[in-house]
Amino acid sequence: MSRNLINRCSSTRLLSPLALIVLTGLGLSVASAQTDSQSQIVRPATTSGATATSGSGQYYFEFRSRQSWDYGHTFVVFGRVGEAPSKKNVAGLSPKGDDPSMWVMGHYVPVPSDTGWTDGDLEDRYITSRYRVLVSKEQYDRTVAFIRQLQAKSTTWSVELYNCNAFVADIAHFMGLRAPSSTWIYPKVFVSNMRKINTGHPEAADELVSENVKEMSNPTRDGRAMINAGLIRPDSAPAGSASPPHVTIGAVRVSNRPASSAGRLPGE
């Protein structure tokens, strides 16, 4: 398994105190979006938990989270029902290339991004949560056009300013779906919460903080669990490292500055 699978990610465990500040009301506003009366089909998932499918039509958009080093990755897969998706049918925001230093740097300043397929996105064994929405051909074409525009203009990745959760949230909002009120949460929590708040579970919006706290101590959250389960070899970690790269941040400071500047990381 290449470094792509290990290093691509969106929100951070090391920023979890900041995430809790945001989630409890000091930062991001709740994104409003249209809620419709889409039908629901809940069926067994290939991974833990349940997979919900909303809407109707011959085309789909599936919001996914998957394992990677430290906290995971959020992205969307799309195509025609019954046809296997290809790499071109994947969109997500991640640091550009395979160099783990880009990922580390993105915790301090925006870094160049990739917006397409990354290693592991189309392998079910790494998926931790998913939510599929069925749409008509007209809705599909319109949303794919929006995704291509979003990919073209999303040239940087930043944990704080614009991460993979935020990228996926923009797609969800365009489709008229609701998205979690914060993007500073674990990808698995982000997708699971999105699935719930769009499939008849309004109480899920109030469970976001507790679910994120629970995920902090989840031993199957990251790449270490993949090694323990024998899914990848230890030597697939970044070159010169027996463990994932880490970022050291200072103490969290509460500020009355706008959300974009509150809790700024050292060096920014």
N, C-alpha and C positions, 0 to 999 in steps of 0.2 A: 504494500500500500504506500503510495507516494506521500510527500509532505503536504500536498493540497488538502487531503482528508484530515490531516492532523492540525493544520494551522488556520483553516478558514473558520471565522467565528464572528459574533456580532455584539452581544452585550456581555458584561464581565463580572465574574465572581469578585474580583478585586475592587470593583466599583460598587459592590452590593450596599455599603452604607449610603452612598450617593443615591442609589436606586430607591432605597427605603425613604430617603428624604423626599424625593420626587413623588413617590407613590402616596405619601401621606399628606401631600398638598402644597409643597413649597416650590414646585416647578412646572411640569408640563400640564397643559390643560387637556381635558377629556375631549377627544376628537368626536365630533358628531357626524353621523352618517345615516343614510336611509335604512330603515328596517322594513323588510317586506314579509309577506306571509308565505315564504317558501316552504315546500314540503320537506320533511326530514326522513331520512332512512338511516337508522343506526344499526351497524352490523359489526361482527367481530373484526378486530384489527390484526394485522400481521405482526404488530408490536404490542407492547403493553397498553392497556386502556382501550377505548372505543373509537371507531372512526365514524364520523357523521358526514352524510352527503346531503346537501341542500339543493333545491332548485330542480329544474328539468331541462332536458335538451340532450343533444348528441355530442356536445363538447364540454370540456371541463377545465377548471383551474384548481390545482391541489396545492394548498399551502402546507409546507413541511418544515419540520426541524429535524436535525440529525446530530449524532455525536461527533465531536472533534476535541482537540486538546482544550481543556479547561472549561469551556461553557457551551460550545456548540455553534450551529449555523442555522439561519432561517432563510427559506427561499421558496419559490413557486415553480411548479411543473405544470405544463398545459398541453392539450392536444385533443384528439378525437377519442371518444369512448371506444374501448376495445383495441386500440392501436398502441403499441409500445412507444413511449416518448423517446426522442433522441436528445443528444446534448444541446441542440439548438432550441429545444423546447424547455429549457431551464433558465430562470432568471433569478439573480440574487446579488447582493453587494458584498464584496470581500476585498482585502488588501491585494494588490496586484502581484502576481508571480508567486514563487515558492519560498522566497526568503523570509524566515521567521522574524528577522529584524524589522521588516515592514509592519508586521502585526504588532510588535512591541511599540514601534514608533507611533502607530495609530492610536495608542492610548494617551499620547501627549499632543500630537498635531495631526491634521488631516494628511493622509498619504494617498498616492495614486491607487485607483481601484480597478477591479474586474467586475463585470456585471452578468456573467453567464455561468455556465456549468463549472462546478468544481468536483474534484474526485470524491466519490461517495454519494453524490446527490441522487443517483438512480439505483442505488443498492439498498434493498429493503432492510437488510440486517442492521443498518446504521440509523434508520429512521426512529425517532423518539415520539413524534406526534404528527398528525396530519388532519387536514380538513378539506374536503372536496366540494366544489360548487359546480353544478351542471348548468350549462347555458346554451342558448340558441347559437346558430352560426353567425347571425348578425352581432350578437353580444360578444361572441368570441373574437371576431375580426376587429371589433372596436377596441376591445381590451388589449389584444395583442399589439395593435398599433400604439396604444398608450404605453405599453411596456417597452416597446422599441424606442419610443421617445424618451422615456425615463432612463433607459440604459445609456442613451447617447449623452444625456446631460449629467448623469451621476458619475463624475470623474474622480471623486475622492471618497475615501472611507475614513470615518472617525468614530471611535467608541462613543464619544460624548455628543458630537454634533450631528452625525448622520451615519447610522449603522445598518446592518442587514434587517433588523426589525423595522426600522423607519422606512426602508425601501419597500418592504412587503406591505407595510401599513398604507403607503401611498397607493399601491395597486388595489388593496381591499377597499379603500375609500372611493376610488374611481368606480368600482363595481357596485357601490351602494351598500357595502358591508360595514359593520362596526369593527373596530380594532381596539386592542387593549389601550388603556389610558396612558401608558408609559412604554417607551421603547428601551428603557434601561432595565430590562429583566431577562431572565434566561430564555433562549429560543424555545425550549420545550414548553415553558409556562406561557410564552407569548402565543404560540399556535394553539395550545390547549384552551387557553382563555378565549381566543378568537372563535374557536369552534363552539364553545359553550354559549357565548353571548349572542351568537348568530343562529342558534338552534334551540331557542326556547328556555334558556337558563339565565334569566336576568340577574340572579343572585351571584353569578360568577364575577361580575364587575366588582363586588365587594370582597371577593376572595383573592384578589390579585396579590396583595401584600403577603398574606399567609402562605399562598402557594409558592411565591418566590422564596420566602424564608425556608420553606420545606425543601425546595430544590437545592438550596445551598449545601445541605448535608447529604444529598443523594449520592451514594457511592457509585452509581452507574451513570453519572452525569457526563463524564468526559472520557478521554482517550485511555486513561489508566484502566478503566473498566473493559475497554476493548482488548487490551493486552491480557488482562486477567482471564477473559473469556476465550482467549486464543484466536480472536478475530483478526488481529494484526500482530506482527512480530515487534519486539522491543527495539530492534535495529531500524525500524521505520520512523523512529523519532528524529527530530531535526539533527543535522550533522553536528557532531561534537557535544551532543546533549543526551543524557540518559533519561531526562524528564522534560516536560514541556517548558517553554520559556515563561518567565514570570515578570511582572511589573511591580515595582515598589512605589507606593504612593504615600503622601503625607497624611496627616490627620484631616478628617473632614471638618470643614468650617461652614457654619450656617451663615448665610448672608442675605441682605435685603436687595441685592442686585438682581437683575433679570435672570430667568432660569438658565439662559445660555451661558452666563458667566459665573453663576453660583457653583461652588465646589470645584473650581477650575483646578486641573492637575498642575503640579509643579512644572515649571519650564514652559508653560504655554503663555 
